[in-house]
């Protein structure tokens, strides 16, 4: 069985690193998508955060019903009017990024709102005029809690578009006396001018760098591992797996690992993608199938059936797996499936 181990000590280490990086800002920890696949409830319980952010109302309700008392912000806001009463009942803050959402507030269900302005990412956000109008004259039922935008280019150090976004945000907020927030993980690392009143790190909390290469200051919070279920020798010229994508150049040993795309391990990983067995790196050999994958062990091996293969974790950063395969590192932990066993330590 594939197991995902969540190291809450590593999480706390990363939170401490973030607080040191932005010492004058409050921390809104992003725990959407089940805390990027790590486990939302366990992450929230372990974290010294001032508030949490989720993507959708149902995520916020789940967190609140688990006993979480700290502020919870719904980043996409309400997706339909009926969710406003849910947000009010469960004391959820909501992002307002359209005039339609602004029209859903009413006297019967007061809700705290963060107003989001478009600054150059061209995804979600109010135009500057509407943003300022709502901030100065909010509709009945809206209590403005803060002003925000989102950095679209902060994962690239020195990208001039980040400075443009910051300037647009600063101008849009001029004279408005509310807390401000724009820094995601990349902005937190690269741009101290973006820290403002609140920072909103996501992937950084879990020890994964948004910059593409692992950072020694972080500790990976997840180990994904699976057992070796067979060790066998293949002869030079033999192929392994569907389609014969790997061909042995000499007589070698291979290990068959009980993890595949049915568990969320990507079907697209290339030959040579590293796995870690007994502290040593080996390379994937052949196509990943639904329930298993193979790796080449070399001319001789001490690997045995029952050994554990680490697909990512300490000693094998998730960033290495993602980088070799031109994958977004955010995707790998969030796409793990329900048949992966979860352990929290």
C-alpha positions as CSV (number, residue, x, y, z in Angstrom):
1,X,0.0,0.0,0.0
2,X,1.2,3.5,-0.8
3,X,1.5,5.7,2.3
4,X,1.7,9.5,2.6
5,X,3.3,10.5,5.9
6,X,2.7,14.0,7.1
7,X,5.4,15.3,9.4
8,X,3.9,18.1,11.5
9,X,7.3,19.0,13.1
10,X,8.4,19.8,9.6
11,X,5.3,21.9,9.1
12,X,6.0,23.8,12.3
13,X,9.6,24.4,11.2
14,X,8.5,25.9,7.9
15,X,6.0,28.1,9.7
16,X,8.8,29.4,11.9
17,X,10.9,30.1,8.8
18,X,8.1,32.1,7.2
19,X,7.6,34.1,10.4
20,X,11.3,34.9,10.4
21,X,11.1,36.0,6.8
22,X,8.1,38.3,7.4
23,X,8.4,39.2,11.0
24,X,6.0,42.2,10.9
25,X,3.2,40.5,9.0
26,X,0.4,38.3,10.3
27,X,0.2,34.8,8.8
28,X,-2.8,33.5,6.9
29,X,-2.0,29.9,6.1
30,X,-3.5,28.5,2.9
31,X,-4.9,25.0,3.5
32,X,-7.1,24.7,0.4
33,X,-7.2,21.4,-1.5
34,X,-6.8,19.4,1.8
35,X,-3.7,21.5,2.6
36,X,-2.2,20.7,-0.8
37,X,-2.8,17.0,-0.2
38,X,-1.3,16.9,3.3
39,X,-4.4,16.9,5.3
40,X,-6.3,20.1,6.2
41,X,-7.4,19.3,9.7
42,X,-4.1,17.9,10.8
43,X,-2.3,20.9,9.3
44,X,-4.5,23.5,10.9
45,X,-4.2,21.8,14.3
46,X,-0.4,21.8,14.1
47,X,0.1,25.3,12.8
48,X,0.8,28.5,14.6
49,X,-1.1,30.6,12.1
50,X,-3.2,33.8,12.7
51,X,-5.8,32.8,10.2
52,X,-6.5,30.2,7.4
53,X,-7.4,30.5,3.8
54,X,-9.4,27.9,1.8
55,X,-10.7,28.0,-1.8
56,X,-14.4,27.2,-1.3
57,X,-17.1,27.6,1.3
58,X,-17.4,23.8,1.9
59,X,-13.7,23.7,2.9
60,X,-14.2,26.5,5.4
61,X,-17.3,24.8,6.9
62,X,-15.3,21.5,7.3
63,X,-12.6,23.4,9.1
64,X,-15.0,25.3,11.3
65,X,-17.0,22.2,12.2
66,X,-13.8,20.5,13.3
67,X,-13.5,23.1,16.0
68,X,-11.2,25.7,14.4
69,X,-11.9,29.2,15.9
70,X,-9.4,31.3,14.1
71,X,-10.5,33.4,11.1
72,X,-11.1,31.5,7.8
73,X,-11.1,33.3,4.5
74,X,-12.7,31.8,1.4
75,X,-10.4,32.8,-1.5
76,X,-12.9,32.3,-4.3
77,X,-15.7,33.9,-2.3
78,X,-19.2,32.6,-2.6
79,X,-20.1,31.0,-5.9
80,X,-23.8,31.4,-5.5
81,X,-26.1,33.5,-3.3
82,X,-27.2,30.6,-1.1
83,X,-23.6,30.3,0.2
84,X,-23.8,33.7,1.8
85,X,-26.0,32.4,4.6
86,X,-23.6,29.5,5.1
87,X,-20.7,31.9,5.3
88,X,-22.6,33.9,7.9
89,X,-23.7,30.9,9.9
90,X,-20.1,29.5,10.1
91,X,-18.4,32.9,10.5
92,X,-16.4,32.6,7.3
93,X,-14.8,35.6,5.7
94,X,-15.2,35.8,1.9
95,X,-13.3,37.4,-0.9
96,X,-15.4,39.7,-3.1
97,X,-13.9,39.8,-6.6
98,X,-17.0,40.6,-8.7
99,X,-19.9,43.1,-8.5
100,X,-22.3,40.2,-8.7
101,X,-20.8,38.8,-5.4
102,X,-21.1,42.3,-3.8
103,X,-24.8,42.2,-4.6
104,X,-25.4,39.1,-2.5
105,X,-24.9,40.8,0.8
106,X,-27.9,41.6,2.9
107,X,-29.1,42.7,6.3
108,X,-30.1,39.2,7.4
109,X,-26.6,37.6,7.2
110,X,-23.7,40.0,7.9
111,X,-20.4,38.6,6.5
112,X,-16.8,39.9,6.7
113,X,-15.3,40.5,3.3
114,X,-11.9,41.0,1.8
115,X,-12.1,43.1,-1.4
116,X,-9.9,41.9,-4.2
117,X,-8.6,44.2,-6.9
118,X,-7.3,43.3,-10.3
119,X,-3.6,44.3,-10.5
120,X,-2.3,42.5,-13.6
121,X,-2.9,38.8,-13.3
122,X,-6.2,39.1,-15.1
123,X,-7.9,36.3,-13.3
124,X,-10.0,37.4,-10.3
125,X,-10.4,40.9,-9.1
126,X,-12.6,44.1,-9.2
127,X,-11.7,47.1,-11.3
128,X,-10.1,49.8,-9.2
129,X,-13.2,52.1,-9.3
130,X,-15.5,49.4,-8.0
131,X,-12.9,48.3,-5.5
132,X,-12.6,51.8,-4.0
133,X,-16.4,52.4,-4.1
134,X,-17.1,49.2,-2.1
135,X,-14.3,50.0,0.4
136,X,-15.7,53.5,1.1
137,X,-19.4,52.6,0.9
138,X,-19.9,48.9,1.5
139,X,-23.4,47.5,1.0
140,X,-25.6,46.5,3.9
141,X,-24.3,43.3,5.5
142,X,-20.8,43.7,4.2
143,X,-18.1,44.3,6.9
144,X,-14.8,45.0,5.1
145,X,-12.0,43.1,6.8
146,X,-9.2,43.7,4.4
147,X,-8.0,44.6,0.9
148,X,-6.1,42.1,-1.3
149,X,-4.8,41.1,-4.7
150,X,-2.7,38.2,-5.9
151,X,0.8,38.1,-7.5
152,X,1.0,36.3,-10.8
153,X,4.7,36.4,-11.4
154,X,6.3,36.3,-8.0
155,X,7.8,32.8,-8.5
156,X,10.2,34.3,-11.0
157,X,12.9,36.4,-9.1
158,X,13.2,39.9,-10.4
159,X,10.2,39.7,-12.8
160,X,9.4,43.4,-13.3
161,X,5.6,42.6,-13.5
162,X,5.7,42.0,-9.8
163,X,6.7,45.6,-9.1
164,X,4.0,46.8,-11.5
165,X,1.4,44.8,-9.6
166,X,2.6,46.2,-6.2
167,X,2.4,49.7,-7.6
168,X,-1.1,49.2,-8.9
169,X,-2.2,47.7,-5.6
170,X,-0.6,50.5,-3.6
171,X,-2.4,53.1,-5.7
172,X,-5.7,51.3,-5.5
173,X,-5.5,51.2,-1.7
174,X,-4.4,54.8,-1.2
175,X,-6.3,56.4,1.7
176,X,-8.2,53.2,2.5
177,X,-7.6,52.3,6.2
178,X,-7.9,48.5,6.1
179,X,-5.4,45.6,6.4
180,X,-3.7,44.7,3.1
181,X,-2.4,41.4,1.7
182,X,-0.8,40.5,-1.6
183,X,2.1,38.1,-0.9
184,X,1.8,34.5,-1.8
185,X,4.7,32.0,-1.3
186,X,6.8,33.5,-4.1
187,X,6.2,37.1,-3.0
188,X,7.1,36.2,0.6
189,X,10.5,34.9,-0.5
190,X,11.4,37.5,-3.1
191,X,9.8,40.8,-2.3
192,X,9.7,42.2,1.2
193,X,7.7,45.2,-0.1
194,X,4.9,42.7,-0.6
195,X,4.7,41.5,3.0
196,X,2.3,44.2,4.2
197,X,-0.1,43.4,7.0
198,X,-0.8,39.8,6.0
199,X,1.2,37.2,4.1
200,X,-0.6,34.2,2.5
201,X,1.8,31.3,2.0
202,X,0.6,28.0,0.6
203,X,3.1,25.5,-0.8
204,X,5.9,27.0,1.2
205,X,4.3,25.8,4.4
206,X,4.7,22.2,3.3
207,X,8.4,22.5,2.6
208,X,8.1,22.8,-1.2
209,X,9.7,25.7,-2.9
210,X,7.6,27.7,-5.4
211,X,10.9,28.6,-7.2
212,X,11.5,25.1,-8.7
213,X,14.5,24.0,-6.7
214,X,14.5,22.7,-3.2
215,X,15.5,25.2,-0.5
216,X,17.7,23.9,2.4
217,X,15.9,26.2,4.8
218,X,12.7,24.1,4.4
219,X,11.8,20.7,5.5
220,X,9.5,18.5,3.4
221,X,6.3,17.8,5.3
222,X,5.3,14.8,3.2
223,X,7.0,11.5,2.5
224,X,5.3,9.4,-0.2
225,X,6.4,5.8,0.0
226,X,5.4,2.3,-1.3
227,X,6.8,-1.2,-0.9
228,X,9.0,-3.1,-3.3
229,X,6.9,-6.1,-4.2
230,X,9.3,-7.9,-6.6
231,X,13.0,-7.9,-7.5
232,X,14.0,-9.6,-10.7
233,X,16.7,-9.7,-13.4
234,X,16.2,-8.7,-17.0
235,X,18.6,-9.4,-19.8
236,X,20.2,-7.0,-22.1
237,X,17.7,-6.0,-24.8
238,X,14.6,-6.9,-22.7
239,X,12.0,-4.2,-22.3
240,X,10.0,-3.4,-19.2
241,X,6.4,-2.4,-18.8
242,X,3.7,-1.3,-21.2
243,X,4.9,-0.3,-24.7
244,X,8.5,-1.3,-23.9
245,X,9.5,2.3,-23.1
246,X,12.5,1.1,-21.2
247,X,15.0,-1.3,-22.8
248,X,17.9,-2.8,-20.7
249,X,21.3,-2.0,-22.1
250,X,22.9,-4.8,-20.1
251,X,21.8,-7.5,-17.7
252,X,20.3,-5.6,-14.8
253,X,18.1,-6.0,-11.7
254,X,14.9,-4.1,-11.5
255,X,12.5,-3.5,-8.6
256,X,8.7,-3.4,-9.0
257,X,7.1,-0.9,-6.6
258,X,3.5,-1.0,-5.6
259,X,2.6,2.6,-6.6
260,X,1.1,3.9,-9.8
261,X,-1.1,6.5,-11.3
262,X,-4.1,5.0,-9.5
263,X,-2.5,6.4,-6.4
264,X,-1.7,9.8,-8.0
265,X,1.9,9.1,-8.9
266,X,2.2,10.7,-12.4
267,X,1.8,8.4,-15.4
268,X,4.0,10.7,-17.4
269,X,7.3,10.5,-15.4
270,X,10.3,9.8,-17.5
271,X,12.8,7.0,-17.4
272,X,15.4,7.9,-14.8
273,X,13.1,9.8,-12.5
274,X,14.6,9.2,-9.1
275,X,13.2,7.0,-6.3
276,X,15.0,6.3,-3.0
277,X,15.5,2.8,-1.7
278,X,17.8,2.1,1.3
279,X,19.1,5.6,1.1
280,X,20.2,5.3,-2.5
281,X,18.7,6.8,-5.6
282,X,17.6,4.7,-8.5
283,X,15.8,5.6,-11.7
284,X,12.3,4.8,-13.0
285,X,12.4,2.2,-15.7
286,X,9.5,2.1,-18.1
287,X,5.9,3.4,-18.1
288,X,4.1,3.9,-14.8
289,X,1.0,1.7,-14.8
290,X,-2.1,2.1,-12.6
291,X,-0.8,0.1,-9.6
292,X,2.9,-0.1,-10.0
293,X,6.1,1.3,-11.4
294,X,9.6,-0.2,-11.9
295,X,13.1,1.1,-11.3
296,X,16.5,-0.1,-12.4
297,X,18.8,-1.3,-9.6
298,X,22.0,-2.0,-11.6
299,X,24.2,-5.0,-12.2
300,X,24.0,-6.1,-8.5
301,X,21.7,-5.2,-5.7
302,X,20.9,-5.7,-2.1
303,X,17.3,-4.4,-2.5
304,X,14.8,-7.0,-1.4
305,X,11.0,-7.5,-1.5
306,X,9.5,-5.6,1.3
307,X,11.9,-2.7,1.2
308,X,10.4,0.7,1.2
309,X,10.7,2.9,-1.9
310,X,10.4,6.7,-1.3
311,X,8.9,8.5,-4.3
312,X,9.5,11.9,-2.7
313,X,10.3,13.2,0.8
314,X,13.4,13.8,2.9
315,X,16.5,12.9,0.8
316,X,14.4,13.1,-2.4
317,X,12.8,16.5,-2.7
318,X,9.5,16.7,-4.6
319,X,11.0,19.5,-6.6
320,X,13.6,17.1,-8.1
321,X,10.8,14.8,-9.3
322,X,8.8,17.7,-10.7
323,X,11.7,19.4,-12.3
324,X,13.0,16.4,-14.2
325,X,9.5,15.9,-15.6
326,X,8.6,19.5,-16.3
327,X,5.7,19.2,-13.8
328,X,4.3,21.8,-11.5
329,X,5.4,20.8,-8.0
330,X,2.1,22.1,-6.6
331,X,0.3,19.3,-8.6
332,X,2.1,16.2,-7.2
333,X,0.9,16.2,-3.6
334,X,-2.6,17.5,-4.4
335,X,-3.4,14.7,-6.9
336,X,-2.9,11.8,-4.5
337,X,-6.0,9.6,-4.5
338,X,-8.2,8.2,-1.8
339,X,-6.5,4.8,-1.7
340,X,-3.2,6.3,-0.4
341,X,-3.1,5.7,3.3
342,X,-2.5,8.8,5.4
343,X,-0.3,8.9,8.5
344,X,0.3,12.0,10.6
345,X,3.3,12.2,12.9
